[in-house]
């Protein structure tokens, strides 16, 4: 999965959305050849009963309700 880094004028790396169908590069003989980023997201972030993911879901719902300013979340919900 090639992840292009987008650096703004201040030299800060800005998060970029990832295509959910992206696969892992150099994954030969690792068991990852048939998996995608979507598979990872489902595995890692499906527990909405926990406080951490429930908070992230709440941030997402609010962002969608008021109109997102960025294509993806930033650390600490900072606007870069």
N, CA and C atoms as an extended XYZ file, in Angstrom:
240
Properties=species:S:1:pos:R:3:atomname:S:1:resname:S:1:resid:I:1 pbc="F F F"
N         0.849       -1.148        0.000 N   UNK     1
C         0.000        0.000        0.000 CA  UNK     1
C         0.904        1.222        0.000 C   UNK     1
N         1.018        1.893       -1.099 N   UNK     2
C         1.808        3.119       -1.126 CA  UNK     2
C         1.016        4.251       -0.477 C   UNK     2
N         1.576        4.841        0.542 N   UNK     3
C         0.890        5.926        1.248 CA  UNK     3
C         1.642        7.216        0.984 C   UNK     3
N         1.102        8.067        0.098 N   UNK     4
C         1.800        9.314       -0.213 CA  UNK     4
C         1.724       10.291        0.959 C   UNK     4
N         2.860       10.865        1.297 N   UNK     5
C         2.884       11.865        2.357 CA  UNK     5
C         2.594       13.232        1.766 C   UNK     5
N         1.658       13.933        2.354 N   UNK     6
C         1.329       15.295        1.930 CA  UNK     6
C         1.846       16.238        3.009 C   UNK     6
N         2.830       17.044        2.652 N   UNK     7
C         3.422       17.983        3.597 CA  UNK     7
C         2.968       19.389        3.218 C   UNK     7
N         2.408       20.117        4.195 N   UNK     8
C         1.924       21.468        3.898 CA  UNK     8
C         3.075       22.475        3.946 C   UNK     8
N         2.775       23.734        3.728 N   UNK     9
C         3.801       24.778        3.681 CA  UNK     9
C         4.542       24.948        4.998 C   UNK     9
N         3.911       24.562        6.100 N   UNK    10
C         4.548       24.668        7.410 CA  UNK    10
C         5.411       23.449        7.722 C   UNK    10
N         5.477       22.493        6.786 N   UNK    11
C         6.272       21.290        6.989 CA  UNK    11
C         5.587       20.221        7.811 C   UNK    11
N         4.277       20.335        7.979 N   UNK    12
C         3.513       19.371        8.763 CA  UNK    12
C         2.885       18.344        7.831 C   UNK    12
N         3.032       17.065        8.182 N   UNK    13
C         2.421       15.994        7.392 CA  UNK    13
C         0.921       16.006        7.648 C   UNK    13
N         0.136       16.106        6.586 N   UNK    14
C        -1.320       16.123        6.701 CA  UNK    14
C        -1.875       14.734        6.403 C   UNK    14
N        -2.783       14.227        7.243 N   UNK    15
C        -3.374       12.914        7.003 CA  UNK    15
C        -4.116       12.882        5.668 C   UNK    15
N        -4.001       11.774        4.973 N   UNK    16
C        -4.672       11.588        3.692 CA  UNK    16
C        -5.594       10.375        3.786 C   UNK    16
N        -6.765       10.438        3.164 N   UNK    17
C        -7.647        9.267        3.178 CA  UNK    17
C        -7.012        8.106        2.418 C   UNK    17
N        -7.277        6.908        2.892 N   UNK    18
C        -6.748        5.700        2.263 CA  UNK    18
C        -7.899        4.947        1.617 C   UNK    18
N        -7.673        4.450        0.414 N   UNK    19
C        -8.662        3.632       -0.284 CA  UNK    19
C        -8.831        2.324        0.496 C   UNK    19
N       -10.054        1.985        0.927 N   UNK    20
C       -10.257        0.774        1.722 CA  UNK    20
C        -9.885       -0.516        1.001 C   UNK    20
N        -9.774       -0.476       -0.314 N   UNK    21
C        -9.408       -1.693       -1.046 CA  UNK    21
C        -7.899       -1.859       -1.172 C   UNK    21
N        -7.129       -0.888       -0.663 N   UNK    22
C        -5.667       -0.991       -0.716 CA  UNK    22
C        -5.214       -2.262       -0.013 C   UNK    22
N        -4.201       -2.880       -0.555 N   UNK    23
C        -3.629       -4.070        0.062 CA  UNK    23
C        -2.244       -3.738        0.605 C   UNK    23
N        -1.690       -4.644        1.390 N   UNK    24
C        -0.382       -4.434        1.991 CA  UNK    24
C         0.712       -4.827        1.005 C   UNK    24
N         1.715       -3.962        0.859 N   UNK    25
C         2.824       -4.263       -0.045 CA  UNK    25
C         3.848       -5.123        0.686 C   UNK    25
N         4.652       -5.832       -0.090 N   UNK    26
C         5.695       -6.706        0.462 CA  UNK    26
C         5.133       -7.681        1.486 C   UNK    26
N         3.960       -8.208        1.214 N   UNK    27
C         3.304       -9.096        2.171 CA  UNK    27
C         3.392      -10.563        1.766 C   UNK    27
N         4.270      -10.865        0.823 N   UNK    28
C         4.425      -12.255        0.398 CA  UNK    28
C         4.763      -13.141        1.595 C   UNK    28
N         4.173      -14.303        1.643 N   UNK    29
C         4.416      -15.298        2.690 CA  UNK    29
C         4.097      -14.793        4.097 C   UNK    29
N         3.201      -13.818        4.223 N   UNK    30
C         2.892      -13.294        5.552 CA  UNK    30
C         1.439      -13.526        5.949 C   UNK    30
N         0.623      -14.015        5.043 N   UNK    31
C        -0.795      -14.168        5.328 CA  UNK    31
C        -1.590      -12.901        5.055 C   UNK    31
N        -0.919      -11.856        4.588 N   UNK    32
C        -1.598      -10.590        4.319 CA  UNK    32
C        -1.927      -10.378        2.848 C   UNK    32
N        -1.546      -11.299        2.000 N   UNK    33
C        -1.716      -11.081        0.565 CA  UNK    33
C        -3.175      -10.944        0.150 C   UNK    33
N        -4.087      -11.545        0.887 N   UNK    34
C        -5.507      -11.476        0.534 CA  UNK    34
C        -6.292      -10.538        1.438 C   UNK    34
N        -5.600       -9.680        2.179 N   UNK    35
C        -6.292       -8.759        3.076 CA  UNK    35
C        -6.149       -7.322        2.591 C   UNK    35
N        -7.039       -6.474        3.072 N   UNK    36
C        -7.032       -5.071        2.659 CA  UNK    36
C        -7.073       -4.166        3.890 C   UNK    36
N        -6.962       -2.886        3.654 N   UNK    37
C        -7.093       -1.910        4.734 CA  UNK    37
C        -8.473       -2.024        5.378 C   UNK    37
N        -9.502       -2.284        4.574 N   UNK    38
C       -10.846       -2.452        5.128 CA  UNK    38
C       -10.881       -3.616        6.114 C   UNK    38
N       -10.220       -4.722        5.772 N   UNK    39
C       -10.158       -5.861        6.692 CA  UNK    39
C        -9.525       -5.444        8.018 C   UNK    39
N        -8.460       -4.648        7.947 N   UNK    40
C        -7.802       -4.146        9.161 CA  UNK    40
C        -8.756       -3.263        9.962 C   UNK    40
N        -9.434       -2.328        9.297 N   UNK    41
C       -10.349       -1.428        9.999 CA  UNK    41
C       -11.456       -2.208       10.702 C   UNK    41
N       -11.997       -3.218       10.036 N   UNK    42
C       -13.049       -4.039       10.650 CA  UNK    42
C       -12.491       -4.764       11.870 C   UNK    42
N       -11.289       -5.309       11.745 N   UNK    43
C       -10.666       -6.041       12.842 CA  UNK    43
C       -10.345       -5.118       14.015 C   UNK    43
N        -9.818       -3.939       13.736 N   UNK    44
C        -9.305       -3.061       14.786 CA  UNK    44
C       -10.345       -2.152       15.428 C   UNK    44
N       -11.378       -1.785       14.689 N   UNK    45
C       -12.248       -0.717       15.172 CA  UNK    45
C       -13.727       -1.082       15.242 C   UNK    45
N       -14.047       -2.358       15.389 N   UNK    46
C       -15.447       -2.779       15.425 CA  UNK    46
C       -16.046       -2.777       16.824 C   UNK    46
N       -15.235       -2.607       17.849 N   UNK    47
C       -15.736       -2.644       19.219 CA  UNK    47
C       -16.238       -1.267       19.636 C   UNK    47
N       -17.490       -0.965       19.325 N   UNK    48
C       -18.056        0.339       19.659 CA  UNK    48
C       -18.561        0.402       21.098 C   UNK    48
N       -18.410       -0.699       21.845 N   UNK    49
C       -18.798       -0.684       23.251 CA  UNK    49
C       -17.700       -0.067       24.116 C   UNK    49
N       -16.466       -0.087       23.612 N   UNK    50
C       -15.355        0.489       24.367 CA  UNK    50
C       -15.346        2.007       24.276 C   UNK    50
N       -14.839        2.652       25.308 N   UNK    51
C       -14.845        4.113       25.358 CA  UNK    51
C       -14.059        4.758       24.229 C   UNK    51
N       -12.927        4.193       23.858 N   UNK    52
C       -12.082        4.828       22.848 CA  UNK    52
C       -12.788        4.906       21.508 C   UNK    52
N       -13.248        3.780       21.004 N   UNK    53
C       -13.887        3.782       19.682 CA  UNK    53
C       -15.234        4.479       19.705 C   UNK    53
N       -15.929        4.398       20.824 N   UNK    54
C       -17.206        5.111       20.924 CA  UNK    54
C       -16.970        6.618       20.837 C   UNK    54
N       -15.886        7.105       21.421 N   UNK    55
C       -15.539        8.520       21.333 CA  UNK    55
C       -15.184        8.932       19.922 C   UNK    55
N       -14.439        8.078       19.224 N   UNK    56
C       -14.085        8.363       17.829 CA  UNK    56
C       -15.344        8.385       16.974 C   UNK    56
N       -16.262        7.452       17.212 N   UNK    57
C       -17.530        7.440       16.479 CA  UNK    57
C       -18.313        8.727       16.748 C   UNK    57
N       -18.333        9.170       17.994 N   UNK    58
C       -19.043       10.410       18.325 CA  UNK    58
C       -18.428       11.600       17.589 C   UNK    58
N       -17.096       11.670       17.542 N   UNK    59
C       -16.427       12.750       16.808 CA  UNK    59
C       -16.799       12.710       15.331 C   UNK    59
N       -16.850       11.501       14.767 N   UNK    60
C       -17.214       11.343       13.357 CA  UNK    60
C       -18.642       11.827       13.112 C   UNK    60
N       -19.574       11.410       13.966 N   UNK    61
C       -20.975       11.801       13.792 CA  UNK    61
C       -21.142       13.316       13.870 C   UNK    61
N       -20.454       13.954       14.808 N   UNK    62
C       -20.527       15.414       14.926 CA  UNK    62
C       -19.917       16.067       13.695 C   UNK    62
N       -18.762       15.576       13.251 N   UNK    63
C       -18.107       16.148       12.070 CA  UNK    63
C       -19.011       16.047       10.845 C   UNK    63
N       -19.689       14.925       10.673 N   UNK    64
C       -20.577       14.767        9.528 CA  UNK    64
C       -21.807       15.665        9.664 C   UNK    64
N       -22.276       15.869       10.889 N   UNK    65
C       -23.465       16.701       11.112 CA  UNK    65
C       -23.189       18.178       10.846 C   UNK    65
N       -21.995       18.648       11.210 N   UNK    66
C       -21.701       20.070       11.020 CA  UNK    66
C       -20.934       20.345        9.742 C   UNK    66
N       -20.537       19.286        9.052 N   UNK    67
C       -19.793       19.454        7.808 CA  UNK    67
C       -18.303       19.339        8.048 C   UNK    67
N       -17.706       18.254        7.588 N   UNK    68
C       -16.282       18.035        7.845 CA  UNK    68
C       -15.410       19.080        7.147 C   UNK    68
N       -14.358       19.490        7.834 N   UNK    69
C       -13.418       20.429        7.234 CA  UNK    69
C       -12.219       19.705        6.643 C   UNK    69
N       -12.047       18.464        6.993 N   UNK    70
C       -10.917       17.685        6.486 CA  UNK    70
C       -11.437       16.347        5.985 C   UNK    70
N       -10.681       15.723        5.099 N   UNK    71
C       -11.084       14.430        4.556 CA  UNK    71
C       -10.883       13.302        5.550 C   UNK    71
N       -10.011       13.510        6.532 N   UNK    72
C        -9.812       12.500        7.557 CA  UNK    72
C        -9.452       13.182        8.870 C   UNK    72
N        -9.567       12.434        9.949 N   UNK    73
C        -9.333       12.994       11.278 CA  UNK    73
C        -7.865       13.341       11.467 C   UNK    73
N        -7.633       14.298       12.345 N   UNK    74
C        -6.271       14.676       12.707 CA  UNK    74
C        -6.078       14.419       14.192 C   UNK    74
N        -4.848       14.252       14.645 N   UNK    75
C        -4.613       14.001       16.072 CA  UNK    75
C        -5.189       15.129       16.930 C   UNK    75
N        -5.939       14.768       17.934 N   UNK    76
C        -6.526       15.760       18.818 CA  UNK    76
C        -7.572       16.629       18.155 C   UNK    76
N        -8.091       16.196       17.015 N   UNK    77
C        -9.100       16.936       16.253 CA  UNK    77
C        -8.627       18.337       15.884 C   UNK    77
N        -7.325       18.470       15.669 N   UNK    78
C        -6.758       19.759       15.290 CA  UNK    78
C        -6.997       20.032       13.821 C   UNK    78
N        -7.261       21.258       13.479 N   UNK    79
C        -7.368       21.655       12.086 CA  UNK    79
C        -5.997       22.119       11.633 C   UNK    79
N        -5.474       21.451       10.632 N   UNK    80
C        -4.132       21.784       10.144 CA  UNK    80
C        -4.256       22.623        8.893 C   UNK    80
